[in-house]
Amino acid sequence: MPTPSFDDLAAFAQVAREQSFTRAAAKMGVSQSALSQTVRALEDRLGFRLLTRTTRSVSPTEAGERLLRTLAPRLEEITAELEALTALRDRPAGTVRITAGEHAAVSVLEPALAPFLRDHPEVNVEIIVDYGLTDIVAERFDAGVRLGEQVAKDMIAVRIAPDMRMAVVGSPAYFNERTRPQTPQELTGHNCINMRLPTYGGLFAWEFEKDGREVKVRVDGQLVYNNLALRINSALDGLGLCYVPEDAVLVHVAEGRLIRVLEDWCDRFSGYHLYYPSRRHSPALTAVVEALRYRGR
């Protein structure tokens, strides 16, 4: 005997519950004649009558009653699960992979994603800290974080942080033995804690701007890191000057552990942006973008 289809069984159950082809057809959005033919074909395949039809009523036969008792709860379970799966399709779920530098990951991504992830248990976020200008398409990332001017023109970019400033700082102990620099060029006479970035082909040049004049200085010193926390710790230990995002050292400056210099040479520049290919629009990525979007807070 051929196995009845889900639709055929659901049609029988609807007619049996309503005890009317007219009412059942209206609820199912089909014609009365088409529904009658479906049930008749089901009875033919099973080899017995499921419904007793009169000019005034429709009622299940004994076999129909038995089938309905068994079938009805299972049909409800299947329908509920299908509805749940449909909702899941439109609800954020899955893994979003993001590449970002250390400062962006610590100062922007983690604080914004903490409440988001608590509210979206079906979304997973993988953050890979990388100072290189990673090709997110080739490396199969969903998105990346860069400063505004570094985002490729063929990407969608969403601002996730305000404009930034850099800061040059050193400890009081360091300045006890050295004169504070008044211009960027004077940094060449100081012990500076360098940073090595793969995309710059070597040590990162410290960048300054004042009154529209841009200056880049190649500094020298005993220490080179590719880590923000280590540069700040070494400055706190009096081992040299470091050039870091302003927000990372404001507390140390306010509490006197670090002294800031060349502040008038540290102009603001475009802050972090999340960028991604235009073709990627998964619900999970869309939700992450909205959670990270900067709204001037």
LORO-768068 format. One line per field, with one value per residue (C-alpha): x, y, z; residue in three letters. Coordinates in Angstrom, 3 decimals, padded with zeros to 6 digits. Each point is the difference from the previous one (the first is absolute). Example, Ala and Ser with C-alpha at 12.3 -4.5 7.8 and 13.67 -1.06 7.14 Angstrom:
2
east <- c(012.300;001.370)
north <- c(-004.500;003.440)
up <- c(007.800;-000.660)
r <- c(ala;ser)
This chain:
297
east <- c(000.000;001.429;000.833;-002.468;001.497;000.046;-002.325;-002.566;-000.041;-000.228;-002.954;-001.864;000.687;-001.328;-003.245;-000.465;000.452;-002.305;-002.475;-000.505;001.750;-001.161;001.511;003.168;000.531;-000.401;002.606;002.442;-000.500;-001.009;-003.187;-002.551;000.139;003.815;-000.075;-002.659;002.109;003.093;-001.812;-001.607;003.409;001.407;-002.829;000.639;003.694;-000.753;-002.773;-002.651;-002.366;001.115;-003.048;-003.736;-001.592;-003.688;-001.707;-000.004;003.175;003.432;001.239;002.957;-000.562;001.363;003.237;000.033;-000.451;002.882;002.253;-000.924;000.820;003.440;000.612;-001.206;002.662;002.776;-001.192;-000.008;003.564;001.197;-001.762;001.456;003.510;-000.289;-001.110;002.956;002.408;-001.486;000.524;003.570;000.709;-000.831;001.603;003.736;001.908;003.387;003.623;001.362;003.797;001.629;003.628;001.137;002.978;000.539;-001.170;-003.205;-000.750;000.502;-001.430;-002.882;-000.942;000.031;-001.995;-002.664;-000.296;-000.271;-003.676;-000.804;001.156;-001.996;-003.120;000.860;001.047;-000.134;002.651;003.701;002.693;003.624;002.437;003.505;002.460;002.246;001.873;000.237;-002.401;-001.611;-001.848;-003.246;-001.376;003.094;000.301;-003.735;-000.809;-003.487;001.264;003.041;000.786;002.180;000.391;-002.292;002.629;001.271;-003.285;-000.023;-002.503;-001.712;-001.005;-002.989;001.333;-001.878;001.452;000.309;001.997;000.519;002.994;003.303;003.131;003.394;002.106;003.739;000.667;002.836;000.347;001.063;003.157;000.859;-000.377;002.061;003.034;-001.185;-001.469;-003.572;-000.173;-001.672;-000.133;-000.279;003.526;001.409;-001.193;003.086;001.973;-002.224;-000.246;-003.269;-001.917;-000.675;-002.751;000.468;-002.874;000.183;-001.905;002.434;002.979;001.762;-000.239;-002.993;000.751;-001.524;-002.404;-000.758;-001.903;-000.213;-001.490;-000.388;003.622;000.530;003.176;001.114;002.896;002.004;000.922;002.577;000.252;000.884;-003.432;-002.236;-003.401;-003.050;-002.193;-001.716;-000.001;003.729;000.837;-002.022;001.483;003.521;-000.773;-001.344;003.264;001.961;001.534;-000.932;-002.699;-002.897;-002.450;-003.425;-003.727;-000.938;-002.786;002.384;002.078;-002.352;-000.407;003.764;000.465;-002.779;001.501;003.541;001.551;000.685;000.747;-001.343;002.089;-000.553;-003.747;-000.394;001.497;-002.500;-002.986;-003.198;-000.505;-002.707;-000.821;-000.692;-002.392;-001.362;000.181;-001.335;-000.735;-003.324;-001.121;-000.014;-003.308;-000.506;-002.385;002.845;002.332;-002.780;-000.721;003.691;000.307;-002.948;001.411;003.335;-001.336;001.205;-002.877;001.884;-000.246)
north <- c(000.000;003.419;002.195;002.878;003.485;002.466;002.341;-002.768;-001.000;003.651;000.490;-002.970;001.205;003.477;-001.359;-002.445;002.742;002.450;-002.730;002.069;000.143;003.590;001.299;-002.081;001.212;003.629;-000.384;-001.742;002.438;-002.642;-000.787;-002.367;-002.295;-000.205;-000.854;-002.657;-001.584;-000.003;-001.823;-002.429;-000.817;-000.580;-002.430;-001.844;-000.419;-001.207;-002.327;001.099;002.891;002.726;002.242;-000.558;002.561;000.991;002.970;001.729;-001.091;-001.611;-002.190;-002.353;-003.733;-002.271;-000.321;003.765;000.671;-002.310;001.569;003.504;-000.779;-001.212;002.536;003.305;000.480;-001.002;002.424;002.766;-000.882;000.036;003.292;001.613;-001.171;001.299;003.365;000.004;-000.750;002.819;002.392;-001.249;000.857;003.645;000.141;000.702;-003.268;-001.356;001.148;003.405;000.207;003.414;001.056;003.066;001.610;-000.393;003.490;-000.234;-003.456;001.083;003.533;-000.407;-003.577;-001.677;002.685;000.206;-003.735;-001.011;001.055;-001.009;-003.588;-000.337;000.948;-002.193;-003.426;-001.531;002.370;-000.797;002.602;-000.867;002.930;-000.464;002.698;000.848;003.212;-000.844;001.414;-003.402;-000.888;-001.022;-001.682;-002.150;-000.866;-000.707;002.618;001.447;003.455;001.974;003.139;002.814;003.725;001.901;001.001;-003.579;-001.581;-001.122;001.810;-003.212;-000.857;001.083;001.978;000.725;002.326;-001.781;002.566;003.774;001.808;-000.826;001.713;-001.453;000.844;000.024;-000.855;-000.812;-000.553;002.682;-002.054;000.105;003.787;000.493;-000.616;001.400;003.191;-000.214;000.250;003.124;-001.104;-003.423;000.335;000.042;-003.587;-001.193;000.790;-002.132;-003.680;-000.889;-003.239;-001.081;-002.032;-002.376;-000.354;-002.550;002.196;002.890;-002.170;000.773;002.372;002.279;003.679;002.329;002.396;003.565;003.006;003.634;002.969;-002.126;-001.143;-003.763;-001.525;-003.633;-000.914;-003.225;-000.421;-002.261;-001.801;-003.157;-001.651;-001.147;-001.620;-000.914;000.213;003.040;-001.085;-000.766;003.427;001.731;-002.185;000.774;003.726;-000.346;-001.724;003.006;-001.814;002.600;001.983;-001.719;001.165;-001.512;000.739;002.767;-001.905;-002.804;002.263;002.757;-001.606;-000.339;003.650;001.189;-001.895;001.206;-003.308;001.294;003.464;001.047;001.977;001.421;000.133;002.991;-002.114;-002.832;000.906;-002.008;-002.453;-002.344;-002.742;-003.698;-001.337;-003.501;-000.996;-002.956;-001.052;001.222;-003.515;-001.185;000.550;-002.869;000.793;-000.595;002.464;002.561;-000.265;000.374;003.068;001.650;-000.839;001.618;003.006;003.280;002.292;002.829;-001.452)
up <- c(000.000;-000.966;003.009;000.314;-000.235;002.876;-001.917;-000.577;003.670;001.065;-002.368;001.494;003.561;-000.810;-001.491;002.890;002.602;-001.787;-001.052;-003.116;-003.360;-000.423;003.259;-000.399;-003.566;001.106;002.744;-002.330;-002.842;-002.552;-001.847;001.505;-003.030;000.089;003.706;-000.565;-002.728;002.250;002.800;-002.447;-001.509;003.501;000.809;-003.247;000.820;003.524;-001.148;002.509;000.675;002.380;-000.196;-000.158;-002.274;-000.064;-001.546;003.393;001.769;-000.152;002.851;000.484;-000.295;002.720;-001.967;-000.541;003.743;000.823;-002.619;001.161;003.655;-001.020;-002.727;001.517;002.726;-002.380;-002.652;002.635;001.020;-003.604;-000.730;003.133;-000.870;-003.559;001.354;002.399;-002.837;-002.060;002.898;000.396;-003.627;000.704;003.455;000.393;000.327;-000.965;000.208;-001.010;-000.489;000.412;-000.381;001.945;001.638;003.725;000.985;-002.035;001.395;003.617;-000.068;-002.460;-000.891;003.397;001.874;-002.718;-000.569;003.665;000.403;-003.579;000.512;003.206;-001.954;-003.014;001.299;-003.481;-001.402;000.377;-000.670;-000.742;000.226;-001.389;001.070;-002.923;-000.785;-003.692;-002.561;-000.436;-003.191;001.684;-003.127;-000.591;003.697;000.315;002.591;000.099;000.914;001.025;001.980;-001.322;000.407;-002.330;-002.552;-000.306;-001.139;-003.638;-002.219;-001.087;003.574;002.048;002.986;003.222;002.629;003.353;002.004;000.233;-001.444;001.708;001.259;000.726;003.055;000.702;003.641;002.335;003.729;002.510;000.647;-003.711;-000.148;003.159;-002.178;-003.349;-001.394;-001.213;-003.823;-001.387;-003.652;-001.668;-001.393;003.544;000.467;-001.865;003.130;002.229;000.843;-001.759;000.278;-003.570;-001.579;-002.882;-002.470;-002.838;-002.436;000.446;-000.880;003.249;002.940;000.150;-000.558;002.569;-001.732;001.072;-001.330;001.045;-001.862;-003.111;000.070;000.069;001.432;000.134;002.264;-000.086;003.648;001.597;003.327;001.865;-000.171;-002.859;000.537;-002.028;003.097;001.513;003.645;-000.024;-001.415;002.706;002.750;-001.180;000.020;003.549;000.930;-001.269;-002.949;-002.612;-001.739;-001.710;-002.652;000.622;-000.335;002.421;001.765;000.943;002.287;001.197;003.435;000.431;-000.983;002.304;002.944;-000.681;-000.992;-003.511;-001.362;-003.382;-002.478;-003.498;000.629;-002.324;-002.804;000.428;-002.147;-000.327;-002.851;-001.230;002.488;-000.421;-002.634;-000.447;-003.658;-001.949;-003.609;-001.327;-000.866;003.621;001.739;002.462;002.875;002.474;-001.741;-000.330;003.730;000.890;-002.234;001.727;003.431;-000.891;-001.934;001.550;000.915;001.620;003.509)
r <- c(met;pro;thr;pro;ser;phe;asp;asp;leu;ala;ala;phe;ala;gln;val;ala;arg;glu;gln;ser;phe;thr;arg;ala;ala;ala;lys;met;gly;val;ser;gln;ser;ala;leu;ser;gln;thr;val;arg;ala;leu;glu;asp;arg;leu;gly;phe;arg;leu;leu;thr;arg;thr;thr;arg;ser;val;ser;pro;thr;glu;ala;gly;glu;arg;leu;leu;arg;thr;leu;ala;pro;arg;leu;glu;glu;ile;thr;ala;glu;leu;glu;ala;leu;thr;ala;leu;arg;asp;arg;pro;ala;gly;thr;val;arg;ile;thr;ala;gly;glu;his;ala;ala;val;ser;val;leu;glu;pro;ala;leu;ala;pro;phe;leu;arg;asp;his;pro;glu;val;asn;val;glu;ile;ile;val;asp;tyr;gly;leu;thr;asp;ile;val;ala;glu;arg;phe;asp;ala;gly;val;arg;leu;gly;glu;gln;val;ala;lys;asp;met;ile;ala;val;arg;ile;ala;pro;asp;met;arg;met;ala;val;val;gly;ser;pro;ala;tyr;phe;asn;glu;arg;thr;arg;pro;gln;thr;pro;gln;glu;leu;thr;gly;his;asn;cys;ile;asn;met;arg;leu;pro;thr;tyr;gly;gly;leu;phe;ala;trp;glu;phe;glu;lys;asp;gly;arg;glu;val;lys;val;arg;val;asp;gly;gln;leu;val;tyr;asn;asn;leu;ala;leu;arg;ile;asn;ser;ala;leu;asp;gly;leu;gly;leu;cys;tyr;val;pro;glu;asp;ala;val;leu;val;his;val;ala;glu;gly;arg;leu;ile;arg;val;leu;glu;asp;trp;cys;asp;arg;phe;ser;gly;tyr;his;leu;tyr;tyr;pro;ser;arg;arg;his;ser;pro;ala;leu;thr;ala;val;val;glu;ala;leu;arg;tyr;arg;gly;arg)
